[in-house]
Amino acid sequence: MDLYYSMLVERVSVSIRNAYEDTQKDPVANIRAQVDAARRILWNMAQNLPPSRRDARKLAELVLGLDEWRKHGGFDPYTAR
């Protein structure tokens, strides 16, 4: 179980690191992608369909990537305009 947990933590860490690096390139694109994923999730739920795991995972990665970027001195893309 410890090995499985370690592998899972590593996969999550890599996902967040990748989203953080993408956010550094274009934080506004990150927010747009968050909105798109959130809309798809809500659309599915409005149609009584389960949310896409891919959309849910992508949304989580984008949110955490932007959060990491802000913690490391990144600006708020909404207030910087």
Biopython code that builds the backbone (N, CA, C, O; Angstrom):
import numpy as np
from Bio.PDB.StructureBuilder import StructureBuilder

atoms = [
    (1, "MET", "N", (0.819, -1.193, 0.000)),
    (1, "MET", "CA", (0.000, 0.000, 0.000)),
    (1, "MET", "C", (0.860, 1.253, 0.000)),
    (1, "MET", "O", (0.496, 2.238, -0.642)),
    (2, "ASP", "N", (1.982, 1.249, 0.694)),
    (2, "ASP", "CA", (2.848, 2.416, 0.724)),
    (2, "ASP", "C", (3.413, 2.721, -0.656)),
    (2, "ASP", "O", (3.529, 3.887, -1.032)),
    (3, "LEU", "N", (3.763, 1.695, -1.408)),
    (3, "LEU", "CA", (4.279, 1.898, -2.757)),
    (3, "LEU", "C", (3.196, 2.482, -3.652)),
    (3, "LEU", "O", (3.460, 3.405, -4.422)),
    (4, "TYR", "N", (1.995, 1.960, -3.560)),
    (4, "TYR", "CA", (0.877, 2.480, -4.351)),
    (4, "TYR", "C", (0.631, 3.951, -4.008)),
    (4, "TYR", "O", (0.454, 4.777, -4.903)),
    (5, "TYR", "N", (0.619, 4.271, -2.738)),
    (5, "TYR", "CA", (0.398, 5.648, -2.299)),
    (5, "TYR", "C", (1.507, 6.553, -2.816)),
    (5, "TYR", "O", (1.230, 7.657, -3.286)),
    (6, "SER", "N", (2.735, 6.114, -2.738)),
    (6, "SER", "CA", (3.869, 6.903, -3.233)),
    (6, "SER", "C", (3.755, 7.161, -4.727)),
    (6, "SER", "O", (4.027, 8.269, -5.188)),
    (7, "MET", "N", (3.357, 6.149, -5.484)),
    (7, "MET", "CA", (3.199, 6.313, -6.933)),
    (7, "MET", "C", (2.063, 7.293, -7.233)),
    (7, "MET", "O", (2.169, 8.112, -8.145)),
    (8, "LEU", "N", (0.988, 7.207, -6.470)),
    (8, "LEU", "CA", (-0.145, 8.100, -6.655)),
    (8, "LEU", "C", (0.249, 9.547, -6.353)),
    (8, "LEU", "O", (-0.098, 10.457, -7.106)),
    (9, "VAL", "N", (0.961, 9.754, -5.272)),
    (9, "VAL", "CA", (1.420, 11.094, -4.910)),
    (9, "VAL", "C", (2.341, 11.648, -5.991)),
    (9, "VAL", "O", (2.255, 12.829, -6.328)),
    (10, "GLU", "N", (3.211, 10.823, -6.533)),
    (10, "GLU", "CA", (4.115, 11.266, -7.596)),
    (10, "GLU", "C", (3.338, 11.664, -8.843)),
    (10, "GLU", "O", (3.652, 12.682, -9.461)),
    (11, "ARG", "N", (2.334, 10.885, -9.225)),
    (11, "ARG", "CA", (1.517, 11.229, -10.407)),
    (11, "ARG", "C", (0.809, 12.560, -10.216)),
    (11, "ARG", "O", (0.766, 13.381, -11.132)),
    (12, "VAL", "N", (0.256, 12.774, -9.034)),
    (12, "VAL", "CA", (-0.434, 14.035, -8.750)),
    (12, "VAL", "C", (0.564, 15.191, -8.772)),
    (12, "VAL", "O", (0.271, 16.254, -9.319)),
    (13, "SER", "N", (1.723, 14.988, -8.189)),
    (13, "SER", "CA", (2.744, 16.033, -8.168)),
    (13, "SER", "C", (3.176, 16.420, -9.573)),
    (13, "SER", "O", (3.357, 17.602, -9.863)),
    (14, "VAL", "N", (3.342, 15.439, -10.443)),
    (14, "VAL", "CA", (3.730, 15.710, -11.828)),
    (14, "VAL", "C", (2.624, 16.478, -12.539)),
    (14, "VAL", "O", (2.907, 17.418, -13.281)),
    (15, "SER", "N", (1.379, 16.096, -12.325)),
    (15, "SER", "CA", (0.244, 16.797, -12.945)),
    (15, "SER", "C", (0.199, 18.258, -12.518)),
    (15, "SER", "O", (0.009, 19.146, -13.349)),
    (16, "ILE", "N", (0.372, 18.504, -11.235)),
    (16, "ILE", "CA", (0.341, 19.881, -10.728)),
    (16, "ILE", "C", (1.540, 20.661, -11.257)),
    (16, "ILE", "O", (1.402, 21.824, -11.634)),
    (17, "ARG", "N", (2.717, 20.033, -11.290)),
    (17, "ARG", "CA", (3.918, 20.702, -11.802)),
    (17, "ARG", "C", (3.736, 21.094, -13.265)),
    (17, "ARG", "O", (4.118, 22.193, -13.667)),
    (18, "ASN", "N", (3.156, 20.200, -14.058)),
    (18, "ASN", "CA", (2.918, 20.506, -15.470)),
    (18, "ASN", "C", (1.931, 21.662, -15.619)),
    (18, "ASN", "O", (2.139, 22.555, -16.441)),
    (19, "ALA", "N", (0.870, 21.648, -14.835)),
    (19, "ALA", "CA", (-0.118, 22.734, -14.897)),
    (19, "ALA", "C", (0.507, 24.050, -14.441)),
    (19, "ALA", "O", (0.203, 25.106, -14.994)),
    (20, "TYR", "N", (1.373, 23.990, -13.442)),
    (20, "TYR", "CA", (2.076, 25.189, -12.959)),
    (20, "TYR", "C", (2.967, 25.759, -14.056)),
    (20, "TYR", "O", (2.984, 26.971, -14.271)),
    (21, "GLU", "N", (3.700, 24.903, -14.745)),
    (21, "GLU", "CA", (4.581, 25.361, -15.822)),
    (21, "GLU", "C", (3.773, 25.956, -16.974)),
    (21, "GLU", "O", (4.181, 26.963, -17.552)),
    (22, "ASP", "N", (2.652, 25.358, -17.312)),
    (22, "ASP", "CA", (1.789, 25.907, -18.353)),
    (22, "ASP", "C", (1.219, 27.257, -17.934)),
    (22, "ASP", "O", (1.089, 28.165, -18.754)),
    (23, "THR", "N", (0.881, 27.384, -16.654)),
    (23, "THR", "CA", (0.329, 28.639, -16.143)),
    (23, "THR", "C", (1.356, 29.755, -16.229)),
    (23, "THR", "O", (1.005, 30.901, -16.514)),
    (24, "GLN", "N", (2.623, 29.432, -15.987)),
    (24, "GLN", "CA", (3.669, 30.446, -16.090)),
    (24, "GLN", "C", (3.696, 31.038, -17.496)),
    (24, "GLN", "O", (3.961, 32.228, -17.664)),
    (25, "LYS", "N", (3.427, 30.223, -18.491)),
    (25, "LYS", "CA", (3.452, 30.686, -19.881)),
    (25, "LYS", "C", (2.276, 31.594, -20.183)),
    (25, "LYS", "O", (2.443, 32.609, -20.858)),
    (26, "ASP", "N", (1.076, 31.249, -19.692)),
    (26, "ASP", "CA", (-0.116, 32.037, -20.002)),
    (26, "ASP", "C", (-1.195, 31.806, -18.942)),
    (26, "ASP", "O", (-2.017, 30.900, -19.080)),
    (27, "PRO", "N", (-1.194, 32.628, -17.881)),
    (27, "PRO", "CA", (-2.181, 32.436, -16.814)),
    (27, "PRO", "C", (-3.615, 32.682, -17.281)),
    (27, "PRO", "O", (-4.543, 32.071, -16.752)),
    (28, "VAL", "N", (-3.811, 33.552, -18.245)),
    (28, "VAL", "CA", (-5.163, 33.819, -18.735)),
    (28, "VAL", "C", (-5.705, 32.587, -19.468)),
    (28, "VAL", "O", (-6.888, 32.269, -19.354)),
    (29, "ALA", "N", (-4.846, 31.900, -20.215)),
    (29, "ALA", "CA", (-5.268, 30.661, -20.879)),
    (29, "ALA", "C", (-5.674, 29.614, -19.843)),
    (29, "ALA", "O", (-6.600, 28.837, -20.075)),
    (30, "ASN", "N", (-4.988, 29.591, -18.708)),
    (30, "ASN", "CA", (-5.340, 28.672, -17.628)),
    (30, "ASN", "C", (-6.762, 28.938, -17.165)),
    (30, "ASN", "O", (-7.555, 28.010, -17.009)),
    (31, "ILE", "N", (-7.083, 30.209, -16.945)),
    (31, "ILE", "CA", (-8.429, 30.550, -16.473)),
    (31, "ILE", "C", (-9.470, 30.202, -17.532)),
    (31, "ILE", "O", (-10.533, 29.676, -17.205)),
    (32, "ARG", "N", (-9.175, 30.489, -18.787)),
    (32, "ARG", "CA", (-10.126, 30.138, -19.852)),
    (32, "ARG", "C", (-10.379, 28.637, -19.878)),
    (32, "ARG", "O", (-11.519, 28.198, -20.034)),
    (33, "ALA", "N", (-9.315, 27.849, -19.726)),
    (33, "ALA", "CA", (-9.457, 26.389, -19.725)),
    (33, "ALA", "C", (-10.253, 25.924, -18.510)),
    (33, "ALA", "O", (-11.024, 24.969, -18.603)),
    (34, "GLN", "N", (-10.072, 26.597, -17.361)),
    (34, "GLN", "CA", (-10.860, 26.264, -16.170)),
    (34, "GLN", "C", (-12.347, 26.483, -16.437)),
    (34, "GLN", "O", (-13.180, 25.637, -16.111)),
    (35, "VAL", "N", (-12.664, 27.619, -17.028)),
    (35, "VAL", "CA", (-14.058, 27.950, -17.315)),
    (35, "VAL", "C", (-14.658, 26.942, -18.294)),
    (35, "VAL", "O", (-15.791, 26.494, -18.113)),
    (36, "ASP", "N", (-13.903, 26.589, -19.326)),
    (36, "ASP", "CA", (-14.391, 25.612, -20.305)),
    (36, "ASP", "C", (-14.680, 24.263, -19.650)),
    (36, "ASP", "O", (-15.729, 23.663, -19.883)),
    (37, "ALA", "N", (-13.747, 23.795, -18.833)),
    (37, "ALA", "CA", (-13.932, 22.502, -18.162)),
    (37, "ALA", "C", (-15.116, 22.560, -17.206)),
    (37, "ALA", "O", (-15.913, 21.624, -17.145)),
    (38, "ALA", "N", (-15.234, 23.653, -16.460)),
    (38, "ALA", "CA", (-16.346, 23.796, -15.515)),
    (38, "ALA", "C", (-17.683, 23.806, -16.251)),
    (38, "ALA", "O", (-18.652, 23.199, -15.794)),
    (39, "ARG", "N", (-17.732, 24.490, -17.382)),
    (39, "ARG", "CA", (-18.982, 24.522, -18.161)),
    (39, "ARG", "C", (-19.354, 23.132, -18.673)),
    (39, "ARG", "O", (-20.524, 22.750, -18.640)),
    (40, "ARG", "N", (-18.364, 22.379, -19.145)),
    (40, "ARG", "CA", (-18.658, 21.020, -19.625)),
    (40, "ARG", "C", (-19.162, 20.140, -18.491)),
    (40, "ARG", "O", (-20.090, 19.353, -18.678)),
    (41, "ILE", "N", (-18.555, 20.272, -17.318)),
    (41, "ILE", "CA", (-18.990, 19.491, -16.153)),
    (41, "ILE", "C", (-20.436, 19.839, -15.807)),
    (41, "ILE", "O", (-21.266, 18.949, -15.619)),
    (42, "LEU", "N", (-20.734, 21.132, -15.723)),
    (42, "LEU", "CA", (-22.098, 21.549, -15.383)),
    (42, "LEU", "C", (-23.101, 21.168, -16.465)),
    (42, "LEU", "O", (-24.235, 20.805, -16.150)),
    (43, "TRP", "N", (-22.707, 21.243, -17.727)),
    (43, "TRP", "CA", (-23.594, 20.845, -18.821)),
    (43, "TRP", "C", (-23.970, 19.365, -18.677)),
    (43, "TRP", "O", (-25.141, 19.004, -18.789)),
    (44, "ASN", "N", (-22.980, 18.523, -18.430)),
    (44, "ASN", "CA", (-23.255, 17.098, -18.238)),
    (44, "ASN", "C", (-24.195, 16.877, -17.065)),
    (44, "ASN", "O", (-25.131, 16.082, -17.153)),
    (45, "MET", "N", (-23.947, 17.576, -15.971)),
    (45, "MET", "CA", (-24.785, 17.397, -14.790)),
    (45, "MET", "C", (-26.207, 17.876, -15.060)),
    (45, "MET", "O", (-27.159, 17.275, -14.563)),
    (46, "ALA", "N", (-26.369, 18.946, -15.838)),
    (46, "ALA", "CA", (-27.713, 19.442, -16.180)),
    (46, "ALA", "C", (-28.467, 18.440, -17.045)),
    (46, "ALA", "O", (-29.697, 18.406, -17.037)),
    (47, "GLN", "N", (-27.726, 17.628, -17.787)),
    (47, "GLN", "CA", (-28.339, 16.603, -18.634)),
    (47, "GLN", "C", (-28.467, 15.262, -17.900)),
    (47, "GLN", "O", (-28.767, 14.235, -18.510)),
    (48, "ASN", "N", (-28.235, 15.291, -16.583)),
    (48, "ASN", "CA", (-28.270, 14.081, -15.753)),
    (48, "ASN", "C", (-27.236, 13.052, -16.190)),
    (48, "ASN", "O", (-27.454, 11.846, -16.070)),
    (49, "LEU", "N", (-26.113, 13.541, -16.697)),
    (49, "LEU", "CA", (-24.994, 12.676, -17.055)),
    (49, "LEU", "C", (-23.899, 12.866, -16.016)),
    (49, "LEU", "O", (-23.784, 13.939, -15.424)),
    (50, "PRO", "N", (-23.104, 11.848, -15.795)),
    (50, "PRO", "CA", (-22.003, 12.032, -14.853)),
    (50, "PRO", "C", (-20.962, 12.968, -15.451)),
    (50, "PRO", "O", (-20.744, 12.958, -16.663)),
    (51, "PRO", "N", (-20.318, 13.775, -14.616)),
    (51, "PRO", "CA", (-19.252, 14.634, -15.120)),
    (51, "PRO", "C", (-18.126, 13.788, -15.705)),
    (51, "PRO", "O", (-17.843, 12.692, -15.220)),
    (52, "SER", "N", (-17.508, 14.291, -16.718)),
    (52, "SER", "CA", (-16.373, 13.602, -17.312)),
    (52, "SER", "C", (-15.205, 13.595, -16.329)),
    (52, "SER", "O", (-14.837, 14.632, -15.776)),
    (53, "ARG", "N", (-14.634, 12.420, -16.120)),
    (53, "ARG", "CA", (-13.458, 12.339, -15.234)),
    (53, "ARG", "C", (-12.310, 13.153, -15.799)),
    (53, "ARG", "O", (-11.530, 13.746, -15.054)),
    (54, "ARG", "N", (-12.211, 13.178, -17.120)),
    (54, "ARG", "CA", (-11.139, 13.928, -17.768)),
    (54, "ARG", "C", (-11.306, 15.424, -17.487)),
    (54, "ARG", "O", (-10.335, 16.107, -17.163)),
    (55, "ASP", "N", (-12.544, 15.934, -17.611)),
    (55, "ASP", "CA", (-12.794, 17.344, -17.327)),
    (55, "ASP", "C", (-12.554, 17.663, -15.856)),
    (55, "ASP", "O", (-11.964, 18.693, -15.529)),
    (56, "ALA", "N", (-13.006, 16.788, -14.976)),
    (56, "ALA", "CA", (-12.820, 17.013, -13.543)),
    (56, "ALA", "C", (-11.338, 17.031, -13.182)),
    (56, "ALA", "O", (-10.888, 17.879, -12.411)),
    (57, "ARG", "N", (-10.589, 16.094, -13.741)),
    (57, "ARG", "CA", (-9.150, 16.050, -13.456)),
    (57, "ARG", "C", (-8.457, 17.284, -14.021)),
    (57, "ARG", "O", (-7.618, 17.885, -13.350)),
    (58, "LYS", "N", (-8.798, 17.665, -15.244)),
    (58, "LYS", "CA", (-8.177, 18.834, -15.874)),
    (58, "LYS", "C", (-8.475, 20.086, -15.067)),
    (58, "LYS", "O", (-7.585, 20.905, -14.837)),
    (59, "LEU", "N", (-9.732, 20.241, -14.631)),
    (59, "LEU", "CA", (-10.102, 21.404, -13.837)),
    (59, "LEU", "C", (-9.293, 21.446, -12.541)),
    (59, "LEU", "O", (-8.784, 22.501, -12.163)),
    (60, "ALA", "N", (-9.175, 20.321, -11.870)),
    (60, "ALA", "CA", (-8.403, 20.265, -10.625)),
    (60, "ALA", "C", (-6.938, 20.620, -10.876)),
    (60, "ALA", "O", (-6.346, 21.374, -10.103)),
    (61, "GLU", "N", (-6.350, 20.088, -11.941)),
    (61, "GLU", "CA", (-4.952, 20.397, -12.264)),
    (61, "GLU", "C", (-4.769, 21.881, -12.562)),
    (61, "GLU", "O", (-3.800, 22.491, -12.110)),
    (62, "LEU", "N", (-5.695, 22.462, -13.319)),
    (62, "LEU", "CA", (-5.590, 23.883, -13.660)),
    (62, "LEU", "C", (-5.713, 24.766, -12.423)),
    (62, "LEU", "O", (-4.948, 25.716, -12.260)),
    (63, "VAL", "N", (-6.673, 24.457, -11.551)),
    (63, "VAL", "CA", (-6.857, 25.248, -10.334)),
    (63, "VAL", "C", (-5.619, 25.171, -9.459)),
    (63, "VAL", "O", (-5.145, 26.192, -8.962)),
    (64, "LEU", "N", (-5.094, 23.972, -9.265)),
    (64, "LEU", "CA", (-3.911, 23.820, -8.415)),
    (64, "LEU", "C", (-2.668, 24.418, -9.067)),
    (64, "LEU", "O", (-1.808, 24.958, -8.371)),
    (65, "GLY", "N", (-2.563, 24.331, -10.384)),
    (65, "GLY", "CA", (-1.436, 24.945, -11.084)),
    (65, "GLY", "C", (-1.440, 26.452, -10.925)),
    (65, "GLY", "O", (-0.395, 27.051, -10.671)),
    (66, "LEU", "N", (-2.617, 27.079, -11.074)),
    (66, "LEU", "CA", (-2.723, 28.526, -10.899)),
    (66, "LEU", "C", (-2.448, 28.911, -9.452)),
    (66, "LEU", "O", (-1.807, 29.929, -9.192)),
    (67, "ASP", "N", (-2.924, 28.111, -8.515)),
    (67, "ASP", "CA", (-2.669, 28.367, -7.098)),
    (67, "ASP", "C", (-1.175, 28.334, -6.798)),
    (67, "ASP", "O", (-0.667, 29.216, -6.105)),
    (68, "GLU", "N", (-0.468, 27.336, -7.304)),
    (68, "GLU", "CA", (0.986, 27.252, -7.104)),
    (68, "GLU", "C", (1.691, 28.455, -7.721)),
    (68, "GLU", "O", (2.613, 29.015, -7.129)),
    (69, "TRP", "N", (1.254, 28.844, -8.902)),
    (69, "TRP", "CA", (1.860, 29.973, -9.595)),
    (69, "TRP", "C", (1.693, 31.252, -8.770)),
    (69, "TRP", "O", (2.631, 32.038, -8.638)),
    (70, "ARG", "N", (0.489, 31.453, -8.217)),
    (70, "ARG", "CA", (0.244, 32.638, -7.388)),
    (70, "ARG", "C", (1.075, 32.595, -6.106)),
    (70, "ARG", "O", (1.572, 33.628, -5.659)),
    (71, "LYS", "N", (1.228, 31.416, -5.515)),
    (71, "LYS", "CA", (2.031, 31.286, -4.294)),
    (71, "LYS", "C", (3.495, 31.632, -4.537)),
    (71, "LYS", "O", (4.196, 32.064, -3.622)),
    (72, "HIS", "N", (3.951, 31.441, -5.764)),
    (72, "HIS", "CA", (5.352, 31.698, -6.109)),
    (72, "HIS", "C", (5.532, 33.065, -6.785)),
    (72, "HIS", "O", (6.455, 33.258, -7.576)),
    (73, "GLY", "N", (4.647, 33.998, -6.466)),
    (73, "GLY", "CA", (4.817, 35.367, -6.937)),
    (73, "GLY", "C", (4.052, 35.733, -8.187)),
    (73, "GLY", "O", (4.178, 36.857, -8.673)),
    (74, "GLY", "N", (3.259, 34.817, -8.725)),
    (74, "GLY", "CA", (2.458, 35.131, -9.909)),
    (74, "GLY", "C", (1.371, 36.136, -9.570)),
    (74, "GLY", "O", (0.878, 36.182, -8.443)),
    (75, "PHE", "N", (1.007, 36.930, -10.545)),
    (75, "PHE", "CA", (-0.011, 37.953, -10.338)),
    (75, "PHE", "C", (-1.399, 37.377, -10.585)),
    (75, "PHE", "O", (-1.551, 36.284, -11.131)),
    (76, "ASP", "N", (-2.397, 38.134, -10.175)),
    (76, "ASP", "CA", (-3.781, 37.759, -10.436)),
    (76, "ASP", "C", (-4.117, 38.246, -11.847)),
    (76, "ASP", "O", (-4.168, 39.453, -12.080)),
    (77, "PRO", "N", (-4.343, 37.340, -12.778)),
    (77, "PRO", "CA", (-4.590, 37.756, -14.156)),
    (77, "PRO", "C", (-5.787, 38.696, -14.315)),
    (77, "PRO", "O", (-5.810, 39.502, -15.244)),
    (78, "TYR", "N", (-6.771, 38.608, -13.434)),
    (78, "TYR", "CA", (-7.937, 39.484, -13.551)),
    (78, "TYR", "C", (-7.626, 40.915, -13.128)),
    (78, "TYR", "O", (-8.111, 41.861, -13.749)),
    (79, "THR", "N", (-6.829, 41.083, -12.091)),
    (79, "THR", "CA", (-6.536, 42.434, -11.592)),
    (79, "THR", "C", (-5.400, 43.093, -12.367)),
    (79, "THR", "O", (-5.208, 44.304, -12.257)),
    (80, "ALA", "N", (-4.651, 42.331, -13.141)),
    (80, "ALA", "CA", (-3.499, 42.882, -13.859)),
    (80, "ALA", "C", (-3.883, 43.523, -15.190)),
    (80, "ALA", "O", (-3.032, 44.122, -15.848)),
    (81, "ARG", "N", (-5.120, 43.414, -15.593)),
    (81, "ARG", "CA", (-5.526, 43.964, -16.889)),
    (81, "ARG", "C", (-5.737, 45.449, -16.831)),
    (81, "ARG", "O", (-6.081, 46.063, -17.841)),
]
sb = StructureBuilder()
sb.init_structure("model")
sb.init_model(0)
sb.init_chain("A")
sb.init_seg("    ")
for serial, (resi, resn, name, xyz) in enumerate(atoms, 1):
    if name == "N":
        sb.init_residue(resn, " ", resi, " ")
    sb.init_atom(name, np.array(xyz, "f"), 0.0, 1.0, " ", f" {name:<3s}", serial, name[0])
structure = sb.get_structure()
